[in-house]
Amino acid sequence: MNAMKTEQVRQLKRAALAAGVGATLVGGVLLFVPDEEPASRPGPEARAMAAVGVGAPAALSDLAALIRERENWLRTHPEDGQAWAVLGSAYVERGVAAADPAYYPKADRALQRSLAVQPGAPGEGPAKNAGSGKDGKGAEDGKPGKGIRTGNPEAMVGLASLANARHDYVAARQWGESVRAQRPGAWTSYPVLIDAYTGLGDYKAAGRALEKLRELRSGAPVLIRAAEVYRDRGRREDAVAKATDAAAHAGSAVERAKALDTLGELAWERGEPTEALGHYEAALTAARDRAQSLAGRARALASLGRSDEATRDYQTALAKLPRPEYALELGELYDSLGLDGDAQTQYETLRERAERARGNGVNEELVLGRFEADHGDPQAAVARLRSEWKQSHRSMEVADALGWALHRAGQWREALAYATKATEPGRRSALFSYHRGEIERSLEMHGAARRHIEEALRTDPHFSPLLAPMAREALDALGEPEEGGPKDFYGSGPEKPTLERREPAPPPKV
């Protein structure tokens, strides 16, 4: 056994040196490598090992090579707990990178095997099957369970990443916080905690986790995460600066493309599709045919009215990366062009892919709720999204989607409470502003409605090929403010004009 361990350590050292780093994380395994051997050009396994577990993107071919290498090793070394942790984390990254949830059960088995063969010391951690059941949910009471051994943080970080990939943010937070409690000075838990807190809508905790991560770690992946956290808090200029730095300091072509995608998304969100298009083109130059960049370029092209090109990019992106949200975006583009049959085909594709993902433990209730609200059954959308809220998935996206579903179901007062929550954290989203404005218009809060719909169109005049024209029609219907200012500027409604502000109904107790 000692000989096997010694040989594995030698292999990992060679891989880390090939990647040109003195320390690297592999599936959460932090390796400190002495300068004993000369560095050489990194191979695909080394490139993937340098990315897996750190939140850095890796090429599919590199991940496939790493998976093959670890699978081959484990056929003759089945008691190597660290190798199982690496393999499980690589499966997670492979599933995310290819939008193939079939890898998640395999990741779960590998990571649980790692815990079984390298259990460590008894202690408290998340419930044994947290985030690993068929439905992807954690423990029933949502609290850490007793009995699991907690001396294998590498596997636990992998399980946190798996839970995030399955959109089970409660379980991801539990695993991540357990690792942080064991090793507060190690940086490995903080990337997964940022993702978990963001999914739960705890943006202050995500900010604190980012601050700690930046104390412990640097590099392009950390800069990209900083850009995403800053965007969520409305700090656009800071987000752009961090994403720009990430692109300049990227350690690989895929990493650079990810940073450029972030810059493209930021430009598109602020209504600058031409600039966004340039970033996506640069990303595709760095990493040819990258599906995420193709989907981003499709959004920018749609905003510029280049619908045929946008359609082709969406189709190519979906063929490479079958994410349900891409099918929804393409379906709405078809809808805006009057191509109802093509739109319905994409909506059916969305349902099929979401159902397949659910069979592998992935929670796709958010995208299904968004779809049902606008193109299906609004009451079904409300039921789905209420369930998300009750599970503590209280991000801006869930608040906005639930508010809009309630609006579509005719429950306007309650809808306004959630729409307000969506706009509170600070992200400047044209979609959120438009949804809130339409809800206020339904409540005859004409001044507030005009203000938020104007804000949506000012932020991005082409935020949706389907909804932006509706926003302009709504603004025309509202007309110009009355001379001297609107009497219902603060949402007093038509029944009793007054300048006294009326507070929206509080959110329901859940």
PADODREN-29116 format. One record per atom (N, C-alpha, C): residue in three letters; x, y, z. Coordinates in steps of 0.1 Angstrom, whole numbers, plus 2048, in hexadecimal, padded with zeros to 3 digits. Layout:
<nodes>
alaXYZ ...
</nodes>
This chain:
<nodes>
met8087F4800 met800800800 met80980D800 asn81480C808 asn81C818809 asn82381A7FB ala82780F7F4 ala82D8107E7 ala8238177DD met8168137DE met80C8187D5 met80A8277D8 lys80A82B7E5 lys8088397E8 lys8148417E3 thr82083C7E5 thr82C8437E1 thr82C8457D2 glu82883B7CA glu82783C7BC glu81D8477B8 gln8118477BF gln8078517BB gln80C85F7BE val8128617C9 val81886E7CD val8218737C2 arg82A8697BD arg83386D7B3 arg82C8717A6 gln82186A7A3 gln81A86E797 gln81387B798 leu80E87E7A4 leu80788B7A6 leu8118967A6 lys81D8947AC lys82789E7AC lys82B8A279E arg82D897795 arg831899788 arg8268A1780 ala81989E783 ala80E8A677D ala80E8B4781 ala8108B778E ala8108C4793 ala81C8CC78D leu8288C678C leu8338CD787 leu8318CF778 ala82A8C6771 ala8278C8763 ala81E8D4761 ala8158D676A ala80C8E2769 ala8138EF76D gly81F8EE772 gly8278FA775 gly823901781 val81F8F978C val81A8FF798 val8228F87A4 gly8249007AE gly82A8FA7BA gly81F8F47C3 ala8128F77C1 ala8088F17C9 ala7FB8F17C0 thr7F48E67C0 thr7E88E67B8 thr7DD8DE7C0 leu7D18E07BB leu7C68D87C2 leu7C08CF7B8 val7BF8C27BC val7B98B87B4 val7AD8B27BB gly7A18B57B6 gly7958B07BD gly7958B47CC gly79B8C07CF gly79B8C47DD gly7A88C07E4 val7B18B97DD val7BE8B47E3 val7C88BF7E1 leu7CD8C57EB leu7D78D07EA leu7E58C97EA leu7EC8CA7E0 leu7F98C47DE leu8048CE7DF phe80D8CD7E9 phe8188D67E9 phe8248CE7E4 val82A8D47D9 val8338CC7D1 val8418D27D2 pro84B8CB7D7 pro8598D17D7 pro85E8D27C9 asp8688DA7C7 asp86E8DC7BA asp8798D17B8 glu8748C57B6 glu87E8BA7B5 glu8808B67A6 glu8768B979E glu8778B4790 glu8758C0786 pro87B8C077B pro8798CB772 pro86B8CB76C ala8668D776A ala8598D8764 ala8598D5755 ser84E8D0750 ser84D8CD742 ser83F8D173D arg83D8D0730 arg8308D572B arg8258CC731 pro81B8D2736 pro8108CA73D pro8088C2733 gly8058B5736 gly7FD8AD72E gly7EE8AF732 pro7E58A872B pro7D78AB72E pro7D38A773C glu7D889C742 glu7D589874F glu7D98A3759 ala7E58A8757 ala7EA8B3760 ala7E28BF75F arg7DE8C3753 arg7D68CF751 arg7C98CE758 ala7C38C2757 ala7B68C075E ala7B88BF76D met7C28B9772 met7C58B8780 met7C78C6786 ala7CD8CF77F ala7CF8DD783 ala7C28E5784 ala7B88E077D ala7AB8E877D ala7A08E1786 val7A08D4787 val7958CD78E val7968D179D gly78B8D57A2 gly78A8D97B0 gly78C8E77B3 val7928EF7AA val7958FD7AD val78B9067A7 gly7819007A0 gly777909799 gly77C90E78C ala78790A787 ala78D90E77A ala78790576F pro78490B764 pro77F903759 pro78A8FA753 ala7868EE74E ala7908E5748 ala78A8E073B ala7928DE731 ala78E8D8724 ala7888CA726 leu77E8C771E leu7778BA71F leu7818AF71C ser78A8B1713 ser7948A770F ser79E8A571B asp7A18AF722 asp7AA8AE72D asp7A38A6739 leu7978AA73B leu78F8A2746 leu78E894742 ala78B891735 ala78A883731 ala79787B734 ala7A2882731 ala7AF87B733 ala7B2879742 leu7AE88274A leu7B0880758 leu7A787575E ile79B875759 ile79286A75D ile79785D759 arg79C85B74D arg7A184E749 arg7AD84A751 glu7B6854754 glu7C285175C glu7BE84C76A arg7B5853771 arg7B184F77E arg7A984277E glu7A1840774 glu799833774 glu7A3828772 asn7AD82976A asn7B781F768 asn7BF81C775 trp7C382777C trp7CA825788 trp7C281E792 leu7B5821794 leu7AD81B79E leu7A980D79B arg7AA80878F arg7A77FA78C arg7B27F1794 thr7BD7F6796 thr7C87EF79D thr7CB7F47AB his7C58007AE his7C78067BB his7BA80A7C1 pro7B08017C4 pro7A38057C7 pro7A280B7D5 glu7AC80A7DE glu7AB8107EB glu7B281E7EC asp7B48247E1 asp7BB8317E1 asp7B083C7E2 gly7AD8407EE gly7A384A7F0 gly7A58577E9 gln7B185C7E8 gln7B48697E2 gln7B18687D3 ala7B485C7CD ala7B185B7BF ala7A285A7BC trp79B8547C5 trp78C8547C3 trp7878637C4 ala78D86B7CD ala7888797CE ala78B8817C2 val79787E7BC val79B8857AF val7918817A4 leu78E8747A3 leu78686F799 leu77787479B gly7728747A7 gly76587A7A9 gly7648887A5 ser76E8907A9 ser76E89E7A6 ser76F8A1797 ala777898790 ala778899782 ala76B89677B tyr76388C780 tyr75688977B tyr74D89577C val74D89B787 val7458A7789 val7488B277F glu7558B577D glu7598BF773 glu7558BB765 arg7568AE762 arg7538A9755 arg7438AA753 gly73B8A775D gly72D8A975C gly7298B875A val72F8C1761 val72C8CF75F val7318D4752 ala73D8D074E ala7438D5741 ala73B8D1735 ala7358C5736 ala72E8BF72A ala71F8C072C ala71A8C6737 ala70C8C673B ala7068B873A asp70E8AE73F asp70A8A073F asp70889B74D pro6FC89B752 pro6FA897760 pro6FC889763 ala6FE880758 ala70087275B ala70D870762 tyr71687A762 tyr72387976A tyr72187B779 tyr71688177D tyr71488478B tyr713878794 pro70A86E790 pro70A861798 pro71885B799 lys71F85B78E lys72D85578E lys73685D798 ala73486A798 ala73C8727A1 ala73986F7AF asp72C86E7B2 asp72786B7BF asp72D85E7C4 arg72D8537BC arg7328467C0 arg7418477C3 ala74884E7BA ala75784F7BC ala75A8577C9 leu7538627CC leu75686A7D8 leu7528627E4 gln74785B7E4 gln7438547F0 gln74D8487F2 arg7528427E7 arg75C8387E8 arg76983E7EF ser76C84A7EB ser7788517F2 ser776852800 leu76A856805 leu767857813 leu76784981A ala76383F812 ala762832818 ala77182C81B val77A82E811 val787828812 val79183281A gln78D83E81B gln795848823 gln78C85082C pro78784A836 pro77C85183E pro78285B847 gly78E85A84C gly793864855 gly78E862863 ala78C86D86B ala78886C879 ala77986E87A pro772868884 pro76486A886 pro761879889 gly75687D885 gly75288B888 gly74488E882 glu74189B880 glu73489F87B glu7368A586D gly72D8A2864 gly72E8A7856 gly7208A7851 pro71E8AA844 pro7118A983E pro70C89A83F ala6FF89983F ala6F988B83F ala700883834 lys701876837 lys70A86D82F lys70686E820 asn6F986F81D asn6F587080F asn6F187E80A ala6F6888812 ala6F289680E ala6F6899800 gly6EC89D7F8 gly6EF8A17EA gly6F28957E1 ser6F08897E6 ser6F487D7DD ser6E88747DA gly6DC8787DF gly6D186F7DC gly6CC8717CE lys6C186A7CA lys6BC86A7BD lys6B78787BA asp6B187F7C3 asp6AB88C7C1 asp6B58977C3 gly6C28947C7 gly6CC89E7C9 gly6CA8A67D5 lys6C18A27DE lys6BE8AA7EA lys6C88A67F5 gly6C98AE7FF gly6D18AB80B gly6C98A4815 ala6CD8A5822 ala6C689F82D ala6B88A582E glu6AF89D833 glu6A18A2834 glu6A08AF83C asp6A78AF848 asp6A68BB850 asp6AF8C684C gly6B78C4842 gly6C08CF83D gly6CB8D2845 lys6CE8C984F lys6D98CB859 lys6E48C1857 pro6F08C485B pro6FB8BA85B pro6F78AE863 gly6FA8A285F gly6F7896866 gly70489186D lys701888877 lys70C88287F lys711875879 gly71D87187C gly721864879 gly72B86386E ile72B86D865 ile73586C859 ile74286F85F arg74D869859 arg75A86C85D arg75F878854 thr76788185A thr76988E853 thr778890851 gly78088684F gly78E88884D gly79288883E asn788889835 asn78B888827 asn786895820 pro78B8A0823 pro7868AD81D pro7868AD80E glu78F8A5808 glu7908A57F9 glu7838A07F3 ala77E8957F9 ala77288F7F4 ala7668987F7 met76789F803 met75C8A7807 met75B8B47FE val7668B97FA val7658C47F0 val75F8BF7E3 gly7638B37DF gly75D8AE7D3 gly74E8AC7D4 leu7498A87E0 leu73B8A67E2 leu7348B47E2 ala73B8BE7E8 ala7358CC7E7 ala7348D07D9 ser73E8CE7D0 ser73D8D17C2 ser7328CA7BB leu7308BD7BF leu7268B57B9 leu7188BB7BD ala7168BE7C9 ala70A8C47CE ala7078D17C7 asn7118DA7C5 asn70F8E67BD asn70B8E37AF ala7118D97A9 ala70E8D679B ala6FF8D179A arg6FB8CA7A4 arg6ED8C67A4 arg6E38D07A9 his6E88DC7AC his6E08E77B1 his6DA8E47BF asp6E18DC7C7 asp6DD8DA7D5 asp6E68E27DE tyr6E38EF7DF tyr6EC8F87E5 tyr6ED8F67F5 val6E28F17FB val6E28EE809 val6ED8E480C ala6ED8D9805 ala6F78CE807 ala7058D3804 ala7068DB7F9 ala7138E17F6 ala7198E9801 arg7108F2807 arg7148FA812 arg7198F181E gln7118E7821 gln7158DE82C gln7228D782A trp7258D281E trp7318CC81C trp73D8D681C gly73B8E1816 gly7458EC816 gly7488F1824 glu73E8F382B glu7408F9839 glu7478EE842 ser7448E1840 ser74B8D7847 ser75A8D7844 val75D8D8837 val76C8D9834 val7728E583A arg76B8F1839 arg7718FD83E arg7738FC84D ala76A8F5854 ala76B8F4863 ala7788EC866 gln77B8E285E gln7878D9860 gln7948E185C arg7938E8851 arg79F8EE84C arg79C8FD848 pro79A906852 pro79691384F pro7A191B847 gly7AE917848 gly7B891E842 gly7BB918834 ala7B590E830 ala7B6909822 ala7AC90F819 trp7AF91180C trp7A6918804 trp79C9107FC thr79D9027FE thr7968F97F5 thr7878FA7F7 ser7828FE803 ser7738FE805 ser76D90B7FF tyr7749157FD tyr76E9227FA tyr7689247ED pro76E91E7E2 pro76791F7D5 pro7599187D5 val75890C7DB val74B9057DC val74190D7E5 leu7469137EF leu73D91B7F8 leu7389277F1 ile74092E7E9 ile73B9397E1 ile7309357D8 asp73192A7D2 asp7269257C9 asp71A9227D1 ala71C91B7DD ala7109177E5 ala7099237EA tyr71192D7F0 tyr70A9397F6 tyr7039417EB thr7099417DF thr7029497D4 thr6F59427D0 gly6F59347D0 gly6E992D7CD gly6DE92F7D7 leu6E29317E4 leu6D99337EF leu6D59427F0 gly6DB94A7E8 gly6D79587E9 gly6DE9607F5 asp6E89597FB asp6EF960806 asp6FB967801 tyr6F99727FB tyr7049797F3 tyr70E97F7FD lys70B982809 lys715987812 lys71E97C816 ala719970819 ala72296581C ala72B962810 ala725962804 ala72E9607F8 ala73996A7F7 gly7369777FA gly7409817FB gly74B97E805 arg74797A811 arg75197781B arg75A96B817 ala753961811 ala75B95580C ala765959801 leu7619637F8 leu76A9687EE leu77696F7F4 glu7739777FE glu77E97E805 glu78897580B lys78396A811 lys78C960817 lys79495980C leu78D955801 leu79494F7F6 leu79F9577F0 arg79C9647EF arg7A696D7E9 arg7B296F7F3 glu7B096D800 glu7BB96E809 glu7C5961807 leu7BE956803 leu7C694A803 leu7CA9457F5 arg7C494B7EB arg7C79477DD arg7C69527D3 ser7CD9517C8 ser7CD95B7BE ser7CC9547B1 gly7CB95B7A6 gly7CA955799 gly7BD958792 ala7BD954785 ala7B195777D ala7A4951782 pro7A3945787 pro79793F78C pro791948797 val79A94D7A0 val7959557AB val7909627A6 leu79796879C leu793975796 leu78597378F ile783968789 ile776966782 ile76B96578D arg76D95E798 arg76395D7A2 arg76196B7A8 ala76B9737AA ala7699807AF ala7609897A6 ala763987799 ala75A98F78F ala74C98B791 glu74997E792 glu73B979794 glu73597E7A1 val73C97E7AC val7379837B8 val7349927B8 tyr73D9997B2 tyr73C9A87B0 tyr72F9AB7A8 arg72E9A479D arg7229A6794 arg7159A479C asp71499A7A4 asp7089977AC asp7059A37B6 arg70F9AA7BA arg70D9B57C4 arg70C9C27BD gly70C9C27AF gly70A9CF7A8 gly7179D67A6 arg7229D07A8 arg72F9D77A6 arg7359D4799 arg72F9DA78F arg7329D6781 arg7409DA77D glu7459E5781 glu7529E977D glu75D9E0783 asp75B9DD790 asp7649D3796 asp7639C678F ala7579C178C ala7569B4785 ala75E9B4778 val75C9BF770 val7639C0763 val7739C0766 ala7779C7770 ala7869C8772 ala78B9BA776 lys7849B277E lys7889A5782 lys78899B776 ala77E99C76E ala77D993763 ala788996759 thr78B9A3757 thr7969A774E thr7A39A2753 asp7A69A3760 asp7B299E766 asp7B398F764 ala7A7988766 ala7A7979764 ala7AB975756 ala7A697C74C ala7A997973E ala7B897B73C ala7BE986742 ala7CC988741 ala7D597E748 his7D0978753 his7D896F75A his7D4960759 ala7CC95E74F ala7C795074E ala7D394674B gly7D293A751 gly7DC93074F gly7DA926744 ser7CE92773E ser7CB91E733 ser7C1925729 ala7C091F71E ala7B7925714 ala7A8924719 val7A491971F val797918724 val79492272F glu79E924738 glu79D92E743 glu79B93C73D arg7A393F733 arg7A294C72C arg79494E726 ala78F944720 ala782944719 ala777947724 lys77994072F lys76F94373A lys76F95173F ala77B957740 ala77B965744 ala77596E73A leu77896B72D leu772973722 leu763972721 asp75E965724 asp750963725 asp74A96C730 thr75096D73B thr74B976746 thr74B984742 leu75598973B leu755996735 leu74A99872B gly74798E723 gly73C98F719 gly72F990720 glu72D98872B glu720988732 glu71E995738 leu72899B73E leu7279A8745 leu7249B373B ala72A9B272F ala7279BC724 ala7189BB71F trp7149AE71D trp7079AC719 trp6FC9B0723 glu6FF9AE730 glu6F59B273A glu6F49C173B arg6FE9C8737 arg6FD9D7738 arg6F99DD72B gly6F49D5721 gly6EE9DA715 gly6F99DE70B glu7049D770A glu70E9DA700 glu7129CD6F9 pro7089C96F0 pro70A9BC6E9 pro7169BC6DF thr7199C76DA thr7259C76D1 thr7329C46D8 glu7339CA6E4 glu73F9C76EC glu73F9B96F1 ala7339B46F5 ala7319A66F9 ala73699D6EE leu7319A06E2 leu7359976D6 leu7449966D5 gly74B9A16D7 gly7599A16D6 gly7609986E0 his75B9986EC his76098F6F7 his75E9816F3 tyr75297E6EF tyr74F9706EB tyr75796B6DF glu7599746D6 glu7629706CA glu77096D6CF ala7759756D8 ala7829736DE ala7839666E6 ala7789636ED ala7779566F4 ala77894A6EB leu77194B6E0 leu7719406D6 leu77E93F6CF thr78594A6CE thr7939496C9 thr79C9426D2 ala79A9446DF ala7A293E6E9 ala79F92F6EB ala79292C6EA ala78E91E6EC ala78391B6E1 arg7889156D6 arg77F9146CA arg77390B6CD asp7679106C8 asp75B9096CA asp7569076D8 arg75A90F6E1 arg75690E6EF arg7479116F0 ala73F9086F5 ala7319096F4 ala72C9156FC gln731918708 gln72D923710 gln72F930709 ser73A931702 ser73D93D6FA ser73493F6EE leu7309336E8 leu7279346DD leu7199386E1 ala7149336ED ala7079386F2 ala7089476F6 gly71394B6FB gly71495A6FE gly7149626F1 arg71B95D6E7 arg71B9646DB arg70D9656D4 ala70695A6D6 ala6F89596D1 ala6EF9646D8 arg6F19666E5 arg6E99706EB arg6EC97E6E6 ala6F99816E4 ala6FE98E6DF ala6F89906D1 leu6F99856C8 leu6F49866BB leu6E59896BA ala6DE9826C3 ala6CF9846C4 ala6CC9936C8 ser6D49986D1 ser6D29A66D5 ser6D59B06CA leu6DE9AC6C1 leu6E19B46B5 leu6D89B26A9 gly6CE9A96AB gly6C49A76A0 gly6C999D696 arg6D4996698 arg6DA98D68F arg6D597F692 ser6C897D690 ser6C1971695 ser6C696468F asp6C9964682 asp6CD95867B asp6DA953681 glu6E495C683 glu6F0958689 glu6EF954698 ala6E695B69F ala6E39576AD ala6DE9496AE thr6D49466A5 thr6CE9396A4 thr6D992E6A2 arg6E1930699 arg6EC926696 arg6F59246A2 asp6F992F6A8 asp70292D6B4 asp6FB9266BF tyr6EE9296C1 tyr6E79226CC tyr6E69136C9 gln6E39106BC gln6E29016B8 gln6EF8FA6BA thr6FA9016B6 thr7078FA6B8 thr70B8F96C7 ala7079036CF ala70A9036DD ala7028F76E4 leu6F58F66E0 leu6ED8EB6E6 leu6F28DE6E2 ala6F78DC6D6 ala6FC8CF6D2 ala7088CB6DA lys7108D56DE lys71C8D26E6 lys7198D26F5 leu7108DA6FA leu70E8DC708 leu6FF8DD70A pro6F88D270C pro6E98D370C pro6E38D8719 arg6E58E471C arg6E08EA728 arg6D18EE725 pro6C88EB72F pro6BA8EF72D pro6B88FE72B glu6C0906731 glu6BE915730 glu6C291A722 tyr6CB91371B tyr6CE91670D tyr6C1913704 ala6BB908707 ala6AF9046FF ala6A490E702 leu6A391470E leu69991E711 leu69C92B709 glu6A892F709 glu6AC93B702 glu6AA93A6F3 leu6AD92E6ED leu6AB92D6DF leu69C92C6DC gly6949256E4 gly6869256E3 gly6809336E3 glu68493B6EC glu67F9496EC glu6839516E0 leu68F94F6DB leu6939556CF leu68A9516C3 tyr6879446C2 tyr67E9406B8 tyr6709466BA asp66C9476C6 asp65F94D6C9 asp65E95B6C4 ser6699636C7 ser6699716C3 ser6699726B4 leu66D9686AD leu66D96869E leu660962698 gly65795E6A0 gly64B95869C gly64C94A697 leu65794369B leu659935697 leu65492C6A2 asp64792B6A4 asp6419246AF asp6459166AF gly64590F6A4 gly6499016A4 gly6578FE6A9 asp6609066A4 asp66E9056A9 asp66F9086B7 ala6689126BC ala6689156CA ala66390A6D3 gln6589036CF gln6538F86D6 gln65D8EC6D6 thr6648EA6CC thr66E8E06CB thr6788E26D6 gln67D8EF6D7 gln6878F26E2 gln6818F06F0 tyr6758F46F1 tyr66F8F36FF tyr66D8E4703 glu66A8DB6F9 glu66A8CD6FC glu6788C86FF thr6818CD6F8 thr68F8C96FB thr6938CD709 leu68F8D970D leu6928DE71B leu68C8D4725 arg67F8D0723 arg6798C772C arg6808BA72D glu6848B4721 glu68A8A7721 glu6988A8728 arg69F8B2726 arg6AD8B372C arg6AC8B673B ala6A28BE73F ala6A08C074E ala69C8B3754 glu6938AB74E glu68F89E753 glu69B895754 arg6A389474A arg6AF88B74B arg6B8890756 ala6BA89D758 ala6C28A2762 ala6BD89E770 arg6AF89F771 arg6A989B77E arg6AC88D782 gly6AC884777 gly6AE87677A gly6BD87377F asn6C587D77D asn6D387C782 asn6D688578E gly6CB889795 gly6CC8907A1 gly6CD89F7A0 val6CB8A5794 val6CD8B3792 val6BF8BB793 asn6BF8C579B asn6B48CE79D asn6B38D8792 glu6AA8D7789 glu6A88E177E glu69B8E9780 glu6968EA78C glu6898F178E glu6898FF78A leu69590678B leu695914788 leu692916779 val69990F770 val697911762 val68990C75E leu685901764 leu6778FC761 leu66D906766 gly66F90D771 gly665917776 gly66592376D arg671927768 arg67193275F arg66992F752 phe66C92274D phe66591E741 phe65691E743 glu65191774E glu643916750 glu63C924752 ala64392D758 ala63D93A75A ala63994174D asp642940743 asp63F947737 asp63A93F72B his63C93272C his63892A720 his63091D724 gly62C91C731 gly625910735 gly61A91373F asp61B90E74B asp61190F755 asp617918761 pro612925762 pro61792D76C pro61592877A gln60A92177D gln60891B78A gln61291078D ala616908783 ala6208FE785 ala62D905787 ala630910781 ala63C917783 ala63D91C792 val632921797 val6319267A5 val63491B7AE ala62E90F7AC ala6319047B4 ala63F8FF7B4 arg6458FF7A9 arg6538FB7A8 arg65C9057AF leu65A9127AD leu66391C7B3 leu66091E7C1 arg65491C7C6 arg65291D7D5 arg65A9127DB ser65A9067D5 ser6628FB7DB ser6718FF7DC glu6769057D2 glu68490A7D2 glu6869137DE trp67D91D7DF trp67E9277EA trp67E9207F8 lys6759167F9 lys67590F806 lys681907809 gln6889037FE gln6958FC800 gln6A1905803 ser69E912805 ser6A891C808 ser6B09207FB his6AB91D7EF his6B19227E3 his6AB92F7E0 arg6B193A7E6 arg6AB9477E6 arg6B49517DF ser6BA94D7D4 ser6C29567CC ser6B99607C5 met6C096A7BF met6B99747B7 met6B196E7AC glu6B79647A5 glu6B095D79A glu6A395679E val6A49507AA val6979497AF val68D9537B3 ala69195E7BA ala6889687BE ala68196F7B2 asp6899727A8 asp68397879C asp67A96E795 ala67E961793 ala67695878C ala669955794 leu6699547A1 leu65D9527A9 leu65495E7A8 gly65A96A7A9 gly6519767A8 gly64A97779A trp651973790 trp64C974782 trp641969781 ala64395D786 ala639952785 ala62D95678D leu62E95C798 leu6229617A0 leu61B96B798 his622974792 his61C97E789 his61497877E arg61A96E777 arg61396876C arg607960771 ala60795C77E ala5FC955784 ala5F295E78A gly5F496C788 gly5EA97578D gly5EC97979C gln5F69757A2 gln5F89787B1 gln6029837B2 trp5FE98F7AF trp60799B7AD trp60D9A07B9 arg6069A17C4 arg60B9A77D1 arg61799E7D6 glu6149917D6 glu61F9887DB glu62B9887D1 ala6279897C4 ala63298A7BA ala63B9957BC leu6369A17C0 leu63E9AD7C2 leu6489AB7CD ala6449A47D7 ala64E9A17E2 ala65A99A7DE tyr6589907D5 tyr6649887D0 tyr66B9907C6 ala6649977BD ala66B9A07B3 ala6749AA7BA thr6709AF7C5 thr6789B97CD thr6849B27D2 lys6829A67D7 lys68E99E7DC lys69899C7D1 ala69499A7C5 ala69D9977BA ala6A69A37B7 thr6A19AF7B9 thr6A89BB7B5 thr6B09C17C1 glu6AE9BB7CD glu6B59C17D9 glu6C49BF7DA pro6C99B37D6 pro6D89B17D8 pro6E19BA7D0 gly6DC9BF7C5 gly6E49C97BD gly6E69C77AF arg6E59BA7AA arg6E89B779C arg6DF9BF793 arg6E49C6789 arg6DD9CE780 arg6D89C5774 ser6CC9BF776 ser6C79B676C ser6BB9BC765 ala6BC9BD758 ala6B09C3750 ala6A49BA752 leu6A69AD752 leu69B9A3754 leu6949A5761 phe69C9A676C phe6969A8779 phe68E9B577A ser6949C0774 ser68D9CD774 ser6809CC76C tyr6809C6761 tyr6749C5759 tyr6699BD760 his66D9B1765 his6639A976D his65D9B1778 arg6659B977F arg65F9C178A arg6569CB785 gly65A9D277A gly6529DC774 gly6459D7770 glu6449CC769 glu6389C6765 glu62F9C2770 ile6349BD77B ile62C9BA787 ile6269C778D glu62E9D178D glu6299DE792 glu61E9E4789 arg6209E277C arg6169E6773 arg6099DF775 ser6099D2778 ser5FD9CB77B ser5F69D0788 leu5FE9D5791 leu5F99DB79D leu5F59E979C glu5F69EE790 glu5F39FC78C glu5FCA06794 met608A02797 met612A0A79D met61AA10791 his614A1A78A his619A1E77D his626A2577E gly629A2D788 gly635A34789 gly641A2A78B ala63FA21795 ala64AA17797 ala64BA0E78B ala640A0A785 ala641A02779 ala649A0876E arg646A1576B arg64DA1C761 arg65CA1D764 arg65FA20771 arg66DA21775 arg675A14772 his66FA09776 his6769FC775 his6779F7767 ile66D9F975F ile66D9F5751 ile6779FE749 glu677A0B74C glu681A14746 glu68FA0F74A glu691A0B756 glu69EA0675B glu6A29FA754 ala6999F1751 ala69C9E574A ala6A19E873C leu69A9F1735 leu69E9F4727 leu6AA9FD727 arg6ADA05731 arg6B9A0D732 arg6C5A03734 thr6C39F973D thr6CE9F0740 thr6D29E8734 asp6C89E372D asp6CA9DB721 asp6BE9DB718 pro6BE9E370D pro6B29E4705 pro6AE9D76FE his6B79CD6FE his6B49C16F6 his6B69B5700 phe6B29B670C phe6B59AC716 phe6AE99E713 ser6A499E70B ser69D992707 ser6969946F9 pro69998B6F0 pro69298D6E3 pro68398C6E4 leu67E9866EE leu6709846F0 leu66A98F6F9 leu671992704 leu66B99B70E leu66F9AA70C ala67A9AD706 ala67E9BB704 ala6739C36FC pro66E9BD6F1 pro6639C46EA pro6579C66F2 met6549BC6FB met6489BE704 met64B9C970E ala6589CB712 ala65B9D571C ala6589E3715 arg65C9E4708 arg65A9F1702 arg64B9F4700 glu6439E96FD glu6359EB6FC glu62F9EF709 ala6339E9714 ala62E9EC721 ala6319FB725 leu63E9FF721 leu641A0D724 leu639A1771C asp636A14710 asp62DA1C708 asp61FA1D70E ala61AA11713 ala60DA11719 ala60CA19725 leu617A1A72D leu617A22739 leu617A31736 gly61CA3572A gly61DA43726 gly627A4B72E glu626A5872C glu62FA61733 glu629A64741 pro632A6774B pro62EA6C758 pro625A78757 glu61CA7A760 glu614A86760 glu61CA92764 glu618A9E760 glu61FAAA763 glu61FAAB772 gly62BAAF778 gly62CAB0786 gly630AA378D gly632A99784 gly636A8C78A gly62AA8378C pro62CA7678B pro621A6D78C pro61BA6C79A lys60EA6C79B lys608A6C7A8 lys60AA5F7AF asp60CA547A8 asp60EA477AE asp61CA427AD phe625A4C7AD phe633A497AC phe638A3E7B5 tyr633A3E7C1 tyr637A357CB tyr62EA287CC gly626A267C2 gly61EA1A7C1 gly611A1B7CA ser60BA277CA ser5FFA287D3 ser5F3A227CD gly5F3A1F7BF gly5E8A197B9 gly5DEA237B5 pro5D3A1F7AD pro5CAA297A8 pro5BFA2D7B2 glu5BDA257BC glu5B2A277C4 glu5B3A337CE lys5BFA377D1 lys5C1A417DB lys5CFA487D8 pro5CFA527CF pro5DCA587CB pro5E2A5F7D8 thr5EEA5D7DA thr5F5A627E6 thr604A617E4 leu60CA697EA leu61AA687EA leu61FA5F7F5 glu617A5A7FD glu61BA51808 glu61FA43802 arg62AA3E805 arg62FA327FF arg627A26805 arg623A1D7FC arg61DA10800 arg627A057FF glu62A9FF80A glu6339F480A glu62D9E7804 pro6359E07FD pro6309D37F8 pro62D9C9803 ala6249C0800 ala6219B580A ala62E9AE80D pro6309AA81A pro63C9A281D pro63C994817 pro64798E815 pro64898180E pro641977817 pro63C96C812 pro63596281A pro63F95B823 lys63A95682E lys64294F837 lys643941832 val64F93C830 val65192F82A val65A926833 
</nodes>
